[in-house]
Amino acid sequence: MDDPTITISISPTGDVTVKAQGYRGSTCEDATKTLEVALGVTDDRKRTLEYDLPVEEHTHVRSTH
């Protein structure tokens, strides 16, 4: 999967689009929430196929041997 990326587009008429790519599940909504609030983006949420993918959990194991 690609590195997570958030793209913000502003049209000449002032319409704002926030697009999250490379996120799994609802992590995209967590990543864009602050931006959406700051920019006033609250309309027309479209979820991609990545939204239905399970979120990968990362476990770090450290060996002292």
MMTF fields as JSON, N, C-alpha, C and O atoms, coordinates in Angstrom:
{
  "mmtfVersion": "1.0.0",
  "mmtfProducer": "UNKNOWN",
  "numBonds": 259,
  "numAtoms": 260,
  "numGroups": 65,
  "numChains": 1,
  "numModels": 1,
  "chainsPerModel": [1],
  "groupsPerChain": [65],
  "chainIdList": ["A"],
  "bondAtomList": [4, 2, 8, 6, 12, 10, 16, 14, 20, 18, 24, 22, 28, 26, 32, 30, 36, 34, 40, 38, 44, 42, 48, 46, 52, 50, 56, 54, 60, 58, 64, 62, 68, 66, 72, 70, 76, 74, 80, 78, 84, 82, 88, 86, 92, 90, 96, 94, 100, 98, 104, 102, 108, 106, 112, 110, 116, 114, 120, 118, 124, 122, 128, 126, 132, 130, 136, 134, 140, 138, 144, 142, 148, 146, 152, 150, 156, 154, 160, 158, 164, 162, 168, 166, 172, 170, 176, 174, 180, 178, 184, 182, 188, 186, 192, 190, 196, 194, 200, 198, 204, 202, 208, 206, 212, 210, 216, 214, 220, 218, 224, 222, 228, 226, 232, 230, 236, 234, 240, 238, 244, 242, 248, 246, 252, 250, 256, 254],
  "bondOrderList": [1, 1, 1, 1, 1, 1, 1, 1, 1, 1, 1, 1, 1, 1, 1, 1, 1, 1, 1, 1, 1, 1, 1, 1, 1, 1, 1, 1, 1, 1, 1, 1, 1, 1, 1, 1, 1, 1, 1, 1, 1, 1, 1, 1, 1, 1, 1, 1, 1, 1, 1, 1, 1, 1, 1, 1, 1, 1, 1, 1, 1, 1, 1, 1],
  "groupList": [{"groupName": "MET", "atomNameList": ["N", "CA", "C", "O"], "elementList": ["N", "C", "C", "O"], "formalChargeList": [0, 0, 0, 0], "bondAtomList": [1, 0, 2, 1, 3, 2], "bondOrderList": [1, 1, 2], "singleLetterCode": "M", "chemCompType": "L-PEPTIDE LINKING"}, {"groupName": "ASP", "atomNameList": ["N", "CA", "C", "O"], "elementList": ["N", "C", "C", "O"], "formalChargeList": [0, 0, 0, 0], "bondAtomList": [1, 0, 2, 1, 3, 2], "bondOrderList": [1, 1, 2], "singleLetterCode": "D", "chemCompType": "L-PEPTIDE LINKING"}, {"groupName": "PRO", "atomNameList": ["N", "CA", "C", "O"], "elementList": ["N", "C", "C", "O"], "formalChargeList": [0, 0, 0, 0], "bondAtomList": [1, 0, 2, 1, 3, 2], "bondOrderList": [1, 1, 2], "singleLetterCode": "P", "chemCompType": "L-PEPTIDE LINKING"}, {"groupName": "THR", "atomNameList": ["N", "CA", "C", "O"], "elementList": ["N", "C", "C", "O"], "formalChargeList": [0, 0, 0, 0], "bondAtomList": [1, 0, 2, 1, 3, 2], "bondOrderList": [1, 1, 2], "singleLetterCode": "T", "chemCompType": "L-PEPTIDE LINKING"}, {"groupName": "ILE", "atomNameList": ["N", "CA", "C", "O"], "elementList": ["N", "C", "C", "O"], "formalChargeList": [0, 0, 0, 0], "bondAtomList": [1, 0, 2, 1, 3, 2], "bondOrderList": [1, 1, 2], "singleLetterCode": "I", "chemCompType": "L-PEPTIDE LINKING"}, {"groupName": "SER", "atomNameList": ["N", "CA", "C", "O"], "elementList": ["N", "C", "C", "O"], "formalChargeList": [0, 0, 0, 0], "bondAtomList": [1, 0, 2, 1, 3, 2], "bondOrderList": [1, 1, 2], "singleLetterCode": "S", "chemCompType": "L-PEPTIDE LINKING"}, {"groupName": "GLY", "atomNameList": ["N", "CA", "C", "O"], "elementList": ["N", "C", "C", "O"], "formalChargeList": [0, 0, 0, 0], "bondAtomList": [1, 0, 2, 1, 3, 2], "bondOrderList": [1, 1, 2], "singleLetterCode": "G", "chemCompType": "PEPTIDE LINKING"}, {"groupName": "VAL", "atomNameList": ["N", "CA", "C", "O"], "elementList": ["N", "C", "C", "O"], "formalChargeList": [0, 0, 0, 0], "bondAtomList": [1, 0, 2, 1, 3, 2], "bondOrderList": [1, 1, 2], "singleLetterCode": "V", "chemCompType": "L-PEPTIDE LINKING"}, {"groupName": "LYS", "atomNameList": ["N", "CA", "C", "O"], "elementList": ["N", "C", "C", "O"], "formalChargeList": [0, 0, 0, 0], "bondAtomList": [1, 0, 2, 1, 3, 2], "bondOrderList": [1, 1, 2], "singleLetterCode": "K", "chemCompType": "L-PEPTIDE LINKING"}, {"groupName": "ALA", "atomNameList": ["N", "CA", "C", "O"], "elementList": ["N", "C", "C", "O"], "formalChargeList": [0, 0, 0, 0], "bondAtomList": [1, 0, 2, 1, 3, 2], "bondOrderList": [1, 1, 2], "singleLetterCode": "A", "chemCompType": "L-PEPTIDE LINKING"}, {"groupName": "GLN", "atomNameList": ["N", "CA", "C", "O"], "elementList": ["N", "C", "C", "O"], "formalChargeList": [0, 0, 0, 0], "bondAtomList": [1, 0, 2, 1, 3, 2], "bondOrderList": [1, 1, 2], "singleLetterCode": "Q", "chemCompType": "L-PEPTIDE LINKING"}, {"groupName": "TYR", "atomNameList": ["N", "CA", "C", "O"], "elementList": ["N", "C", "C", "O"], "formalChargeList": [0, 0, 0, 0], "bondAtomList": [1, 0, 2, 1, 3, 2], "bondOrderList": [1, 1, 2], "singleLetterCode": "Y", "chemCompType": "L-PEPTIDE LINKING"}, {"groupName": "ARG", "atomNameList": ["N", "CA", "C", "O"], "elementList": ["N", "C", "C", "O"], "formalChargeList": [0, 0, 0, 0], "bondAtomList": [1, 0, 2, 1, 3, 2], "bondOrderList": [1, 1, 2], "singleLetterCode": "R", "chemCompType": "L-PEPTIDE LINKING"}, {"groupName": "CYS", "atomNameList": ["N", "CA", "C", "O"], "elementList": ["N", "C", "C", "O"], "formalChargeList": [0, 0, 0, 0], "bondAtomList": [1, 0, 2, 1, 3, 2], "bondOrderList": [1, 1, 2], "singleLetterCode": "C", "chemCompType": "L-PEPTIDE LINKING"}, {"groupName": "GLU", "atomNameList": ["N", "CA", "C", "O"], "elementList": ["N", "C", "C", "O"], "formalChargeList": [0, 0, 0, 0], "bondAtomList": [1, 0, 2, 1, 3, 2], "bondOrderList": [1, 1, 2], "singleLetterCode": "E", "chemCompType": "L-PEPTIDE LINKING"}, {"groupName": "LEU", "atomNameList": ["N", "CA", "C", "O"], "elementList": ["N", "C", "C", "O"], "formalChargeList": [0, 0, 0, 0], "bondAtomList": [1, 0, 2, 1, 3, 2], "bondOrderList": [1, 1, 2], "singleLetterCode": "L", "chemCompType": "L-PEPTIDE LINKING"}, {"groupName": "HIS", "atomNameList": ["N", "CA", "C", "O"], "elementList": ["N", "C", "C", "O"], "formalChargeList": [0, 0, 0, 0], "bondAtomList": [1, 0, 2, 1, 3, 2], "bondOrderList": [1, 1, 2], "singleLetterCode": "H", "chemCompType": "L-PEPTIDE LINKING"}],
  "groupTypeList": [0, 1, 1, 2, 3, 4, 3, 4, 5, 4, 5, 2, 3, 6, 1, 7, 3, 7, 8, 9, 10, 6, 11, 12, 6, 5, 3, 13, 14, 1, 9, 3, 8, 3, 15, 14, 7, 9, 15, 6, 7, 3, 1, 1, 12, 8, 12, 3, 15, 14, 11, 1, 15, 2, 7, 14, 14, 16, 3, 16, 7, 12, 5, 3, 16],
  "groupIdList": [1, 2, 3, 4, 5, 6, 7, 8, 9, 10, 11, 12, 13, 14, 15, 16, 17, 18, 19, 20, 21, 22, 23, 24, 25, 26, 27, 28, 29, 30, 31, 32, 33, 34, 35, 36, 37, 38, 39, 40, 41, 42, 43, 44, 45, 46, 47, 48, 49, 50, 51, 52, 53, 54, 55, 56, 57, 58, 59, 60, 61, 62, 63, 64, 65],
  "secStructList": [7, 7, 7, 7, 3, 3, 3, 3, 3, 3, 7, 6, 6, 7, 7, 3, 3, 3, 3, 3, 3, 1, 7, 7, 6, 6, 2, 2, 2, 2, 2, 2, 2, 2, 2, 2, 2, 2, 2, 6, 7, 7, 1, 7, 7, 7, 7, 7, 4, 4, 4, 4, 1, 7, 7, 7, 7, 7, 7, 7, 7, 7, 7, 7, 7],
  "xCoordList": [0.844, 0.0, 0.891, 1.98, 0.407, 1.151, 1.244, 0.462, 2.224, 2.322, 1.07, 0.558, 0.565, -0.619, -0.386, 0.644, -1.356, -1.262, -2.606, -3.656, -2.571, -3.78, -3.595, -2.612, -4.564, -4.522, -5.689, -6.834, -5.394, -6.43, -6.5, -5.493, -7.712, -7.928, -8.954, -9.963, -8.681, -9.613, -9.901, -8.995, -11.173, -11.57, -11.61, -11.585, -11.67, -11.78, -13.022, -13.047, -14.057, -15.275, -15.227, -16.179, -14.118, -13.953, -14.372, -14.305, -14.808, -15.15, -13.878, -12.879, -13.923, -12.754, -12.984, -14.047, -11.962, -11.994, -10.784, -9.659, -11.006, -9.922, -9.958, -10.968, -8.862, -8.802, -7.675, -6.523, -8.021, -7.031, -6.801, -7.752, -5.545, -5.192, -4.155, -3.325, -4.209, -3.225, -3.577, -2.752, -4.788, -5.255, -6.173, -6.815, -6.242, -7.149, -8.218, -7.96, -9.426, -10.522, -10.774, -10.547, -11.241, -11.611, -10.416, -10.599, -9.192, -8.022, -7.936, -7.353, -8.513, -8.513, -9.338, -8.963, -10.458, -11.292, -10.585, -10.706, -9.852, -9.08, -7.996, -7.739, -7.36, -6.252, -6.717, -5.975, -7.943, -8.407, -9.343, -9.696, -9.742, -10.746, -10.366, -11.183, -9.163, -8.729, -8.711, -9.116, -8.24, -8.215, -9.627, -9.893, -10.525, -11.899, -12.564, -13.269, -12.343, -12.916, -12.323, -13.054, -11.008, -10.343, -10.774, -10.897, -11.004, -11.37, -12.873, -13.325, -13.644, -15.094, -15.676, -16.77, -14.963, -15.431, -16.284, -15.782, -17.576, -18.452, -19.435, -20.187, -19.449, -20.44, -19.888, -18.69, -20.788, -20.534, -19.287, -18.335, -19.286, -18.163, -18.285, -19.327, -17.228, -17.2, -16.104, -14.944, -16.463, -15.487, -14.972, -15.722, -13.676, -13.054, -13.069, -13.512, -12.586, -12.496, -11.553, -11.719, -10.57, -9.621, -10.324, -9.836, -11.471, -12.196, -12.624, -12.693, -12.907, -13.372, -12.24, -12.496, -10.992, -9.857, -9.612, -9.829, -9.162, -8.861, -7.664, -6.742, -7.7, -6.6, -5.469, -5.677, -4.266, -3.101, -2.602, -2.424, -2.38, -1.818, -0.337, 0.064, 0.455, 1.901, 2.323, 2.02, 3.017, 3.529, 5.044, 5.663, 5.625, 7.078, 7.588, 7.16, 8.495, 9.078, 10.564, 11.253, 11.045, 12.451, 13.069, 12.559, 14.164, 14.866, 16.104, 16.808, 16.36, 17.556, 18.666, 19.696, 18.478, 19.502, 20.372, 21.283],
  "yCoordList": [-1.171, 0.0, 1.236, 1.235, 2.289, 3.544, 4.197, 3.903, 5.094, 5.88, 6.728, 7.226, 6.905, 7.729, 9.167, 9.769, 9.704, 11.049, 11.75, 11.143, 13.015, 13.835, 14.972, 15.711, 15.104, 16.152, 17.1, 16.668, 18.386, 19.413, 20.208, 20.737, 20.289, 21.064, 22.148, 21.912, 23.344, 24.458, 24.98, 25.419, 24.927, 25.356, 26.882, 27.551, 27.433, 28.887, 29.458, 30.634, 28.626, 29.095, 28.911, 29.265, 28.355, 28.203, 26.856, 26.636, 25.939, 24.597, 23.864, 23.873, 23.229, 22.553, 21.051, 20.566, 20.319, 18.86, 18.353, 18.782, 17.448, 16.798, 15.331, 14.659, 14.827, 13.443, 12.711, 13.144, 11.606, 10.794, 9.512, 8.827, 9.193, 7.972, 7.207, 7.802, 5.883, 5.056, 4.721, 4.166, 5.049, 4.731, 3.527, 3.294, 2.759, 1.616, 1.899, 2.503, 1.452, 1.623, 3.083, 3.955, 3.336, 4.701, 5.561, 6.698, 5.039, 5.849, 7.101, 8.101, 7.06, 8.243, 9.363, 10.533, 9.005, 10.013, 10.618, 11.816, 9.8, 10.317, 11.271, 12.3, 10.922, 11.729, 13.064, 14.045, 13.116, 14.348, 15.189, 16.306, 14.668, 15.346, 16.792, 17.693, 17.029, 18.376, 19.305, 20.464, 18.792, 19.606, 19.968, 21.111, 18.994, 19.243, 20.309, 21.178, 20.245, 21.238, 22.619, 23.606, 22.684, 23.968, 24.592, 25.811, 23.736, 24.229, 24.36, 24.919, 23.845, 23.916, 22.888, 23.086, 21.792, 20.743, 19.762, 19.073, 19.699, 18.771, 18.066, 17.204, 18.408, 17.876, 16.719, 16.632, 15.849, 14.877, 14.02, 14.116, 13.197, 12.293, 11.07, 10.414, 10.77, 9.603, 8.664, 9.062, 7.44, 6.468, 5.623, 5.255, 5.322, 4.505, 3.032, 2.69, 2.182, 0.758, 0.502, -0.479, 1.369, 1.215, 1.296, 0.748, 1.981, 2.131, 0.772, 0.586, -0.165, -1.487, -2.457, -3.581, -2.031, -2.895, -2.887, -1.871, -4.014, -4.036, -3.144, -3.008, -2.549, -1.696, -2.607, -3.531, -2.337, -3.126, -2.65, -1.453, -3.584, -3.24, -3.579, -4.652, -2.654, -2.851, -3.207, -2.492, -4.309, -4.737, -4.682, -5.252, -3.999, -3.892, -4.863, -4.829, -5.719, -6.694, -6.384, -6.261, -6.262, -5.969, -7.155, -7.621, -7.621, -8.725, -8.18, -7.326, -8.675, -8.239, -9.258, -9.116, -10.278, -11.324, -11.084, -11.867],
  "zCoordList": [0.0, 0.0, 0.0, 0.573, -0.653, -0.728, 0.642, 1.546, 0.776, 1.996, 2.133, 1.13, 3.342, 3.543, 3.083, 3.387, 2.347, 1.802, 1.956, 1.745, 2.321, 2.38, 1.38, 1.439, 0.451, -0.56, -0.326, -0.194, -0.276, -0.109, -1.398, -1.869, -1.974, -3.193, -2.915, -2.25, -3.433, -3.302, -4.705, -5.415, -5.095, -6.439, -6.507, -5.474, -7.715, -7.86, -7.177, -6.813, -7.003, -6.341, -4.835, -4.139, -4.315, -2.874, -2.323, -1.113, -3.196, -2.731, -2.306, -3.025, -1.132, -0.58, -0.593, -0.206, -1.049, -1.045, -0.288, -0.547, 0.639, 1.379, 0.991, 1.198, 0.429, -0.034, 0.688, 0.665, 1.322, 2.036, 1.245, 0.87, 0.994, 0.284, 1.087, 1.775, 0.995, 1.664, 3.1, 3.825, 3.521, 4.868, 4.799, 3.775, 5.88, 5.957, 6.988, 8.029, 6.68, 7.633, 7.937, 7.099, 9.131, 9.509, 9.908, 10.342, 9.77, 10.115, 9.253, 9.672, 8.049, 7.187, 7.821, 7.745, 8.444, 9.086, 10.29, 10.546, 11.023, 12.157, 11.673, 12.298, 10.549, 10.026, 9.462, 9.508, 8.927, 8.28, 9.14, 8.761, 10.28, 11.111, 11.432, 11.241, 11.907, 12.287, 11.076, 11.168, 9.947, 8.726, 8.28, 7.91, 8.316, 7.892, 8.762, 8.249, 10.061, 10.966, 10.671, 10.586, 10.517, 10.27, 8.942, 8.83, 7.933, 6.603, 6.405, 5.407, 7.353, 7.231, 6.278, 5.749, 6.053, 5.144, 5.937, 6.825, 5.616, 6.335, 5.411, 5.865, 4.14, 3.211, 2.378, 2.112, 1.982, 0.932, 1.14, 0.366, 2.162, 2.422, 1.511, 1.482, 0.777, -0.102, 0.385, 0.499, 0.666, 1.152, -0.003, -0.907, 0.045, -0.998, -0.582, 0.514, -1.458, -1.148, 0.019, 0.744, 0.21, 1.32, 2.668, 3.656, 2.714, 3.974, 4.521, 5.736, 3.642, 4.056, 4.392, 4.824, 4.196, 4.524, 6.025, 6.685, 6.568, 8.0, 8.315, 7.511, 9.485, 9.936, 10.387, 11.173, 9.881, 10.272, 11.619, 11.843, 12.499, 13.796, 13.766, 13.316, 14.247, 14.27, 15.683, 16.638, 15.798, 17.091, 17.03, 16.131, 17.983, 18.042, 19.093, 20.246, 18.688, 19.608, 19.714, 18.702, 20.916, 21.129, 21.854, 22.873, 21.312, 21.942, 22.642, 22.103, 23.829, 24.56, 24.461, 25.12, 23.656, 23.515, 22.32, 22.052]
}
